[in-house]
Amino acid sequence: MGGICGALTFSGVDISLQTISDSASYRGNLKEFTDTWETGQLKLGVQQPALQRGPHRTELLTRNHLTVAWYGFLYAEDTDTEVKRDTNPAETVLAVFAEKGTAALNELRGQFACAIWNAESRTLCLFIDPLGVKTLNFSQKNRDLVFASEASSLLAAIDHPSLSQKAMGMWACNAYDQRISMWNEIKGLGPGSFLTCDRCEVNVQTYYRWQFNGYVYFKSPEDYAAYFRETFFKYVSDSIPENQSVASYLSGGMDSTSIAAAVSSVLKERGERLTTFTYRFNTLRACDEWPRAKEASLFMGATPFYVQAENYWLYRDRLGGVQKENPFLSWNMLDQEIFSRLSNLGIRSLFSGHGGDNLFTGAMVPYFLAAGIATRPIQYGRPFLQMTKAERLSITRAFYRYLFSPVIPRPCKELARYLFKKTPRKPKWFNRGVYDQLGLRYILFRDHPNLALGPFEQKRREFAVCEHWGILRAVHYLERLAAPFDIEVLHPWLDTRMIDLALSIPPHIFHHKMTPKYFIRKAMEGYLPKQLLQHNQKPLLRSFYYYGCKKEEMFIRSHLENGWLEKNGWLSSGKCFKDMLDRYYAGGEESLAIFIFPLNLELWLKSFQKR
């Protein structure tokens, strides 16, 4: 897997990088560099796997007065840095950094976390990739700065860490921000950000600036599809490792199957074969992804296999189910079984489809519809009604969401919420006073830009890049869970070039012939079966959550009732959790398990207290 860590000290305290790396030993063995002078000391380390596979590289290099600790990869043949597949990315970063300094960061494209030490100026620079796929956390105390790839690793360097109530509030509201850790003393770098430390002065800035380069225009949707297919396949091929067995996850939807089709096509040219896996449900047929995934796998010439998901219910692992830094749905036993089987098959890289929905549907749909209805009301009337029906919205609510909300200035929305006592994104069970006291109103609402406040193209980009809390949570969770099995998880959709590709296509193409992701389906003709290309919905897992929670009903009730949230006054009423659970279990398998995230928070707090 790999990772980086380090410490810059001026107080004379000796911080052991070995102790920091031991808490995440699955990332690799520590390789260390030390620079000592009269008033301070710099320790820089990388956790390097015994064998470096796939596109990721973990390197510790010194050239002249610069030393770099690098984890990740750069895209091959990048237009700015001219990176080649066989080029050491750490060497490339050192070269451009020596020439341009921090101004060079916006030229780097890839997935990475990096630290660069300038021995001449005694300056440390930390930075991560533009989309935040990799993580880098830091803690500052007095005159010392310590950092590591994982927040929990830094606990070894902190005497008395205290839990962050703001982070717990975000967790309970189903929100995720890698800049806010579970501890007050530890912070994280955000996507496209860098930190500089010069003589104890720490400064965090954003280096990634996206610019809209205009739309590409073709005569027909078929030409758009051909353009997308050619460029998409090229970008996916950049992340495929050589001389290594790879696998891809299939959900039955277009995002993951498109990635798998592109990977399989490249592997066929090499004389290799892709392995695909999916979940199978014998009882909960509405959740079953196997039939479609198997059909797609055989069509593309891949080897499919499945895991019987019903053998791994949601909370079977009890208190062991929640990641320390990453509040995710507690079904990691199922994912661990998958990684174990992949490892036994010799698989060392796994492709996922995370991020595709953010580019082509999801939060961007209202903005496409608003722009379309304003210019072509008849053409966009049908998708408007389709979305209204799919989301089970009233006509009044649908008109507001798809027509008025995208163009109403944000200050007007804030005023209306204040007058009508509406709190954005606040769960009903959450005590409003505590919610406001923690500042969650502003944290959870800040990454929701408004079309009226800027150019349409810029707002499309902001939704594609910023609106992916849940995506990054899943990405960081999977990377950490796969590491002990020596597997790298790759996310081709989370690529700045993919964003440029998606946003170069005019909005009306997204709803051509009233079919979601039409041009992607058109691009995949001949690579995926027709039945899948014509199918608009993938299986939902609500039934799996419901029956898993039903199976563990007594366990869930005992942990939610009289728990930390109740004792600390975070509930809107004394019986709100009981009422919520009663409604959920009475509602059947179509109910939304809105209590899962506060439950996970309760479980994490109990497991943390037992340490």
C-alpha positions in Angstrom: 0.0 0.0 0.0 2.4 2.7 1.2 2.2 6.0 3.1 4.3 8.9 4.4 5.0 10.4 7.8 7.3 12.9 9.3 8.1 15.4 12.1 9.5 18.9 12.1 10.6 19.8 15.7 12.1 23.0 17.2 11.3 22.2 20.9 13.9 19.5 21.3 11.3 16.7 21.7 12.4 13.5 19.9 9.4 12.1 18.0 9.8 8.5 16.9 8.5 7.9 13.4 8.8 4.1 14.0 6.1 4.5 16.7 3.9 6.4 14.4 4.3 3.9 11.5 3.7 0.9 13.8 0.0 1.8 14.2 -0.4 1.4 10.5 2.2 -1.3 9.9 0.1 -2.8 7.0 1.2 0.2 4.9 4.8 -1.1 4.7 8.2 -0.9 6.4 9.6 2.5 7.5 12.4 4.1 5.5 13.6 7.3 7.2 15.6 10.4 6.4 16.9 12.8 9.1 18.2 16.4 8.9 19.4 18.0 12.1 20.7 21.5 12.7 21.3 23.7 15.8 17.7 24.8 16.4 15.7 21.9 15.1 15.3 18.6 13.4 13.4 17.2 10.4 12.4 13.5 10.2 10.9 12.3 6.9 9.7 8.8 6.3 7.9 6.5 3.9 6.1 3.2 4.6 7.3 1.2 1.7 5.8 -2.2 0.8 8.2 -5.1 0.2 6.9 -5.3 -3.5 5.7 -2.2 -5.3 2.9 -3.2 -7.7 0.6 -1.3 -9.9 0.8 2.4 -10.7 1.4 3.4 -7.1 5.0 4.2 -6.0 6.4 4.9 -2.5 9.7 6.7 -2.7 12.1 8.6 -0.4 14.6 10.5 -2.6 17.2 13.3 -2.0 18.5 15.5 -4.9 20.8 18.4 -4.0 19.0 20.3 -1.2 15.5 18.8 -1.8 14.2 15.6 -0.2 10.8 14.1 -1.2 8.6 11.5 0.5 6.2 10.3 -2.2 3.2 8.0 -2.2 0.9 7.6 -5.2 1.2 8.1 -9.0 1.0 10.6 -11.8 -1.0 10.1 -14.9 1.0 8.9 -17.8 1.7 11.4 -20.6 0.3 14.3 -18.7 0.3 17.4 -20.9 2.0 19.6 -18.4 4.7 17.3 -16.8 5.1 14.9 -19.7 5.2 11.9 -17.4 5.9 8.5 -18.9 4.8 5.2 -17.5 8.3 4.1 -16.6 9.2 7.5 -15.1 9.7 7.6 -11.3 7.0 10.1 -10.2 9.1 11.3 -7.3 11.9 12.3 -9.7 9.4 14.2 -11.8 8.0 16.1 -8.8 11.4 17.0 -7.5 12.4 18.4 -11.0 9.3 20.6 -11.4 9.4 21.7 -7.7 13.0 22.7 -8.0 12.2 24.8 -11.0 8.9 26.4 -10.0 8.4 25.8 -6.3 4.7 25.6 -5.0 3.6 27.1 -8.3 4.3 23.7 -9.9 1.7 21.9 -7.9 -1.2 22.9 -10.2 0.6 21.1 -13.0 0.5 17.7 -11.2 -2.3 15.4 -12.0 -2.7 12.0 -10.4 -3.5 10.5 -7.0 -0.8 11.2 -4.4 0.3 12.4 -1.0 3.7 14.1 -0.8 6.2 15.9 1.5 9.1 17.9 0.2 11.9 19.3 2.5 14.1 22.2 1.4 17.3 22.0 3.4 18.5 25.4 2.3 15.5 27.4 3.4 14.4 24.9 6.2 10.9 24.8 4.7 8.6 21.8 4.6 5.8 21.5 2.0 3.0 18.9 2.3 0.4 18.4 -0.5 -2.2 15.9 -1.8 -3.9 15.3 -5.1 -6.6 17.7 -6.5 -9.5 15.4 -5.7 -8.3 14.2 -2.2 -8.2 10.5 -3.1 -5.1 10.2 -0.8 -5.1 11.5 2.7 -2.5 13.4 4.7 -3.1 14.5 8.3 -1.1 16.7 10.6 -0.9 17.9 14.2 0.8 21.0 15.5 1.8 21.6 19.1 3.8 24.6 20.2 6.7 24.7 17.8 6.4 21.1 16.5 4.6 19.7 13.5 4.0 16.0 13.0 2.2 14.4 10.0 1.1 11.0 8.6 -1.1 9.4 6.0 -3.5 8.2 8.7 -4.9 10.4 11.5 -4.9 7.5 14.0 -1.2 7.1 13.5 -0.6 10.5 15.0 -2.2 9.6 18.3 1.2 8.1 19.3 2.7 11.6 19.3 -0.2 13.3 21.2 -0.3 13.1 25.0 -4.0 13.5 25.7 -6.1 13.5 22.5 -9.6 14.8 22.8 -12.6 13.8 20.7 -13.9 16.4 18.3 -17.6 17.0 18.8 -17.8 18.8 15.4 -16.5 15.6 13.7 -18.9 13.5 15.7 -21.8 15.8 14.6 -20.8 15.5 11.0 -20.6 11.7 11.3 -24.1 11.5 12.9 -25.5 13.7 10.0 -24.0 11.4 7.4 -21.4 14.0 6.3 -17.6 13.5 5.7 -14.8 16.0 5.5 -11.2 14.7 5.4 -10.0 18.0 6.8 -11.8 17.3 10.1 -10.5 14.3 12.0 -12.1 12.6 15.1 -9.6 14.4 17.3 -9.3 18.1 18.0 -5.5 18.0 17.8 -5.4 16.4 14.4 -6.4 18.1 11.1 -6.3 16.9 7.5 -5.4 18.5 4.1 -8.4 19.0 1.9 -8.5 18.1 -1.8 -6.1 20.1 -3.9 -4.4 21.7 -0.8 -0.9 22.2 0.4 0.7 23.1 3.7 4.0 25.0 4.2 5.9 25.2 7.4 8.6 27.8 7.6 10.2 28.4 11.1 7.1 27.1 12.9 4.7 29.2 10.8 2.1 26.8 9.3 0.1 28.0 6.3 -2.6 25.9 4.4 -3.7 27.0 0.9 -5.5 25.6 -2.1 -3.4 25.1 -5.2 -5.9 23.4 -7.6 -7.7 25.8 -9.9 -10.0 24.4 -12.5 -10.6 26.4 -15.7 -13.4 25.8 -18.2 -11.9 25.3 -21.7 -15.1 25.3 -23.6 -17.4 22.6 -25.0 -16.4 20.2 -27.8 -19.0 20.2 -30.7 -19.8 17.3 -33.0 -22.6 16.8 -35.5 -24.4 14.0 -33.7 -24.7 12.2 -30.4 -22.9 9.2 -32.0 -19.9 11.4 -32.6 -19.9 12.5 -29.0 -20.1 8.8 -27.9 -17.1 7.9 -30.1 -15.1 10.8 -28.7 -16.0 9.9 -25.2 -15.1 6.2 -25.7 -11.7 6.9 -27.2 -10.7 9.3 -24.5 -12.2 7.3 -21.7 -10.4 4.1 -22.7 -7.1 6.0 -22.8 -7.5 7.5 -19.4 -8.5 4.1 -17.8 -5.6 2.4 -19.5 -3.2 4.8 -17.7 -4.0 3.2 -14.3 -3.8 -0.4 -15.4 -0.7 -2.1 -13.9 1.5 -4.2 -16.1 2.3 -7.9 -15.5 -0.2 -8.1 -12.7 -3.6 -9.8 -12.2 -6.4 -7.2 -11.7 -10.1 -7.4 -10.8 -13.1 -5.0 -11.1 -16.2 -4.6 -9.0 -19.5 -4.8 -10.8 -22.7 -3.3 -9.3 -25.0 -3.8 -12.2 -24.9 -0.1 -13.1 -23.1 1.8 -15.8 -20.3 3.4 -13.8 -18.5 0.2 -12.6 -19.4 -1.9 -15.8 -18.0 0.9 -18.0 -14.7 0.8 -16.1 -14.6 -3.0 -16.3 -15.3 -3.0 -20.0 -12.4 -0.5 -20.6 -10.0 -2.5 -18.4 -11.0 -5.8 -20.0 -10.5 -4.4 -23.5 -6.9 -3.3 -22.6 -6.1 -6.6 -21.0 -7.3 -8.6 -24.0 -4.8 -6.8 -26.2 -2.1 -8.0 -23.7 -3.4 -11.5 -23.8 -4.7 -11.2 -20.2 -8.1 -11.7 -18.6 -10.0 -9.6 -16.1 -11.6 -11.0 -13.0 -14.9 -9.4 -11.8 -16.8 -9.8 -8.6 -20.2 -8.8 -7.3 -22.7 -9.5 -4.4 -25.2 -12.3 -4.7 -28.5 -12.6 -2.8 -30.6 -15.7 -2.9 -33.5 -14.5 -0.7 -33.4 -10.7 -1.3 -33.9 -10.8 -5.1 -34.4 -7.1 -5.4 -30.8 -6.6 -4.2 -29.3 -9.2 -6.4 -26.6 -7.8 -8.7 -25.3 -11.2 -9.9 -27.4 -11.9 -13.1 -26.6 -8.6 -14.7 -22.9 -8.7 -13.6 -22.5 -12.2 -14.8 -24.0 -11.4 -18.2 -21.7 -8.3 -18.6 -18.6 -10.3 -17.4 -19.1 -13.1 -19.9 -19.9 -10.6 -22.7 -16.6 -8.7 -22.1 -14.6 -12.0 -21.7 -13.9 -11.6 -18.0 -14.0 -14.3 -15.3 -16.9 -13.6 -12.8 -17.3 -14.6 -9.2 -19.6 -13.6 -6.4 -19.8 -13.5 -2.6 -23.0 -14.6 -0.9 -23.8 -11.3 0.9 -26.6 -12.7 3.1 -24.0 -14.7 5.0 -22.5 -11.4 6.3 -25.2 -9.3 8.0 -24.7 -5.7 8.8 -23.7 -5.8 12.4 -22.5 -9.3 12.9 -19.1 -8.1 13.9 -20.6 -6.0 16.6 -18.1 -3.4 17.9 -15.4 -4.4 15.4 -17.4 -3.0 12.5 -16.6 0.7 12.4 -13.3 2.2 11.1 -11.5 4.5 13.5 -11.2 7.4 11.1 -13.9 6.5 8.6 -17.5 6.3 9.7 -18.9 4.0 7.1 -21.7 1.4 7.0 -20.5 -1.4 9.2 -20.5 -4.3 6.8 -16.7 -4.6 6.6 -16.9 -8.4 7.2 -18.4 -8.7 3.7 -15.7 -6.6 2.2 -12.9 -8.4 4.1 -14.2 -11.7 2.7 -14.0 -10.2 -0.8 -10.5 -8.9 -0.4 -9.4 -12.3 1.1 -10.7 -14.2 -1.9 -9.2 -11.7 -4.3 -5.8 -12.1 -2.6 -6.0 -15.9 -2.7 -6.6 -15.5 -6.5 -3.4 -13.5 -6.8 -5.2 -10.2 -7.5 -3.3 -7.1 -6.4 -5.3 -4.3 -8.0 -9.1 -3.7 -7.8 -11.0 -1.2 -10.0 -14.1 0.5 -8.6 -16.7 2.8 -10.2 -16.8 5.4 -7.5 -17.3 8.9 -8.8 -19.2 8.2 -12.0 -22.5 9.3 -10.7 -21.1 12.6 -9.5 -20.0 13.5 -13.0 -23.1 12.4 -14.9 -26.1 12.4 -12.6 -26.6 12.9 -8.9 -26.5 16.5 -7.7 -25.9 17.8 -11.2 -29.3 16.6 -12.6 -31.4 19.5 -11.3 -28.9 21.9 -12.9 -29.1 20.1 -16.3 -32.9 20.1 -16.1 -33.1 23.8 -15.1 -30.8 24.8 -18.0 -32.7 22.5 -20.4 -36.2 23.5 -19.5 -35.3 27.2 -19.8 -34.3 26.7 -23.4 -36.2 23.5 -24.5 -39.2 23.0 -22.3 -40.9 20.4 -24.5 -37.7 18.3 -24.9 -36.9 18.4 -21.2 -40.5 18.0 -19.9 -40.3 14.2 -20.0 -37.1 13.8 -18.0 -38.5 16.3 -15.5 -41.6 14.0 -15.0 -39.3 10.9 -14.8 -37.2 12.4 -12.1 -40.3 13.5 -10.2 -41.7 10.0 -10.3 -38.3 8.3 -9.5 -37.7 10.6 -6.4 -41.4 10.3 -5.3 -41.7 14.1 -5.2 -44.9 16.2 -5.3 -45.2 18.4 -8.3 -44.7 21.5 -6.1 -41.5 20.1 -4.6 -40.2 19.0 -8.0 -40.8 22.4 -9.5 -38.8 23.9 -6.6 -35.9 21.4 -6.8 -35.5 21.3 -10.5 -36.5 24.8 -11.6 -36.3 27.3 -8.9 -33.7 26.1 -6.5 -30.8 26.2 -9.0 -31.4 29.8 -9.8 -32.5 31.3 -6.4 -29.5 33.2 -4.9 -28.1 31.5 -1.8 -28.8 34.5 0.5 -32.5 34.3 -0.3 -32.5 30.6 0.6 -30.8 31.3 3.9 -33.3 34.1 4.7 -36.2 31.8 3.8 -34.8 29.0 6.0 -34.4 31.5 8.9 -37.9 32.8 8.6 -39.5 29.4 8.3 -37.2 27.8 10.9 -35.8 25.3 8.4 -32.3 23.9 9.0 -30.5 22.5 6.0 -29.4 18.9 6.3 -30.3 18.6 9.9 -31.8 15.2 10.8 -35.1 15.3 12.7 -33.7 13.5 15.7 -30.8 16.1 16.2 -31.3 18.7 18.9 -31.3 22.0 17.0 -29.5 23.9 19.7 -26.6 21.5 19.7 -26.6 21.4 15.9 -26.2 25.2 15.7 -23.7 25.3 18.5 -21.4 22.9 16.6 -21.7 25.1 13.5 -23.0 22.2 11.4 -25.4 24.5 9.6 -22.5 26.2 7.8 -20.2 23.2 7.5 -22.8 21.0 5.8 -24.1 23.8 3.5 -20.9 25.3 2.4 -20.2 23.0 -0.6 -23.6 23.5 -2.2 -22.8 26.3 -4.7 -25.6 28.1 -6.5 -25.9 28.7 -10.2 -26.9 32.3 -9.7 -23.6 33.1 -8.1 -21.4 32.3 -11.1 -21.0 30.9 -14.6 -23.0 27.8 -15.4 -19.9 25.9 -16.5 -18.0 26.7 -13.3 -20.9 25.5 -11.2 -21.1 22.3 -13.1 -17.4 21.7 -12.2 -18.0 22.6 -8.5 -20.8 20.0 -8.3 -18.7 17.4 -10.0 -15.7 18.0 -7.7 -17.0 19.2 -4.4 -20.2 17.2 -4.1 -18.7 13.9 -3.2 -18.4 13.5 0.6 -19.8 10.0 0.5 -17.5 9.1 -2.4 -14.3 10.1 -0.6 -15.5 8.3 2.5 -15.9 5.1 0.5 -12.6 5.6 -1.2 -10.6 6.1 2.0 -12.5 3.2 3.7 -11.8 0.7 0.9 -8.1 1.7 0.6 -7.6 1.1 4.3 -9.6 -2.1 4.4 -7.8 -3.6 1.4 -4.2 -2.7 2.6 -3.7 -5.7 4.9 -4.5 -8.0 1.9 -1.8 -6.3 -0.2 -4.5 -5.0 -2.6 -4.6 -1.5 -4.2 -8.1 0.0 -5.0 -8.1 2.2 -8.1 -10.8 4.8 -8.9 -10.5 5.9 -12.6 -13.5 8.1 -12.4 -11.8 10.3 -9.8 -9.5 11.8 -12.3 -9.3 15.5 -13.1 -9.0 14.5 -16.8 -12.3 12.7 -16.5 -13.9 15.8 -15.1 -12.6 17.8 -18.0 -13.9 15.2 -20.4 -17.4 15.1 -18.8 -17.7 18.9 -18.6 -16.5 19.4 -22.2 -19.8 17.8 -23.4 -22.8 20.2 -23.7 -25.5 19.6 -21.0 -28.3 18.7 -23.5 -26.4 15.5 -24.5 -26.8 14.1 -21.0 -30.6 13.8 -21.6 -30.6 13.0 -25.2 -33.5 10.6 -26.0 -34.5 11.0 -22.3 -32.1 8.3 -21.2 -29.7 8.9 -18.2 -26.0 8.7 -19.3 -27.1 8.2 -22.9 -23.8 9.0 -24.5 -22.0 6.6 -22.1 -24.4 3.8 -23.1 -23.8 4.7 -26.7 -20.1 4.7 -26.2 -20.2 1.2 -24.6 -22.1 -0.4 -27.6 -20.2 -3.5 -28.6 -18.4 -3.7 -25.2 -21.5 -4.4 -23.0 -24.7 -6.4 -23.6 -27.7 -4.6 -25.1 -29.9 -5.5 -22.1 -27.6 -3.7 -19.7 -27.3 -0.7 -22.0 -31.0 -0.3 -22.1 -31.5 -0.8 -18.3 -31.7 2.4 -16.3 -31.7 1.2 -12.7 -29.3 -0.9 -10.7 -30.4 -3.0 -7.7 -30.9 -1.2 -4.4 -29.5 -2.6 -1.1 -32.2 -1.2 1.2 -33.6 -4.7 1.8 -30.2 -5.9 2.8 -29.9 -3.1 5.4 -33.4 -3.7 6.6 -33.1 -7.5 7.2 -29.6 -7.1 8.6 -30.9 -4.5 11.1 -33.9 -6.6 11.8 -31.7 -9.6 12.6 -29.8 -7.4 15.1 -32.7 -5.4 16.4 -32.0 -6.1 20.1 -28.4 -5.2 19.6 -29.2 -1.9 17.9 -31.9 -0.9 20.4 -29.5 -1.5 23.3 -26.8 0.7 21.8 -28.9 3.6 20.6 -31.1 3.9 23.7 -29.3 5.4 26.7 -26.2 6.0 24.6 -23.7 8.8 24.4 -26.0 11.0 22.2 -28.8 10.7 24.6 -26.7 11.4 27.7 -25.1 14.5 26.1 -28.3 16.1 25.0 -27.9 15.6 21.2 -31.4 14.2 20.8 -34.4 16.4 20.0 -36.5 14.3 22.5 -36.0 11.5 24.9 -37.9 9.0 22.8 -36.9 10.0 19.3 -34.6 7.0 18.7 -37.2 4.6 20.0 -39.8 6.2 17.8 -37.4 6.2 14.8 -36.7 2.5 15.2 -40.3 1.6 15.7 -41.2 3.4 12.4 -38.3 1.8 10.6 -39.1 -1.7 11.5 -42.8 -1.2 10.8 -42.1 0.4 7.4 -40.7 -2.7 5.8 -37.7 -3.2 3.5 -38.2 0.0 1.5 -37.5 2.1 4.6 -34.5 4.4 4.8 -32.2 3.4 7.7 -31.6 7.0 8.8 -30.3 5.9 12.2 -27.4 3.9 10.9 -24.9 6.7 11.1 -25.7 7.8 14.7 -25.6 4.1 15.6 -22.1 3.8 14.0 -21.0 6.8 16.0 -22.2 5.1 19.2 -20.4 1.9 18.3 -17.2 3.8 17.5 -17.3 5.7 20.8 -17.6 2.4 22.7 -14.8 0.8 20.8 -12.6 3.9 21.3 -13.2 3.9 25.0 -12.1 0.3 25.3 -8.7 1.0 23.8 
